[in-house]
Amino acid sequence: MTEDGFILVWSETNDGWFRNGDNIKDHYMFCEDKKDADKEYKRLLDLNNLYSLSMCAVVKSTDYDKSKQVQI
């Protein structure tokens, strides 16, 4: 496991999407450092069907170690 990292989470709309959440697909991606996370974030911003996008630090997880940048 890595000692730091970021998770990008985003949603994309499909053709004929509805406001109640139908036809919206969620995605996620782990990036090992801030530089890679920023690069991917900027790339994802260019998606034509992007609905939402967030960059998250790991606070608690069964899969990843807590980010060194999180003070809890």
VENHUUR-V40742 format. One record per pair of residues at least 12 apart in sequence whose C-alpha atoms are under 6 Angstrom apart, sorted by sequence separation. I is the first residue (numbers start at 0). J is the second residue. D is the distance in whole Angstrom. If there is no record, write none. Layout:
I;J;D + I;J;D
This chain:
11;23;6 + 11;24;5 + 10;24;5 + 10;25;4 + 9;25;6 + 9;26;5 + 8;26;6 + 8;27;4 + 7;27;5 + 7;28;5 + 6;28;6 + 6;29;4 + 5;29;6 + 5;30;5 + 4;30;6 + 4;31;4 + 4;32;5 + 12;48;5 + 11;48;5 + 11;49;5 + 11;50;5 + 10;50;5 + 10;51;5 + 9;51;5 + 9;52;4 + 8;52;6 + 8;53;5 + 7;53;6 + 7;54;5 + 6;54;6 + 6;55;5 + 5;55;6 + 5;56;5 + 2;64;6 + 3;66;4 + 3;67;6
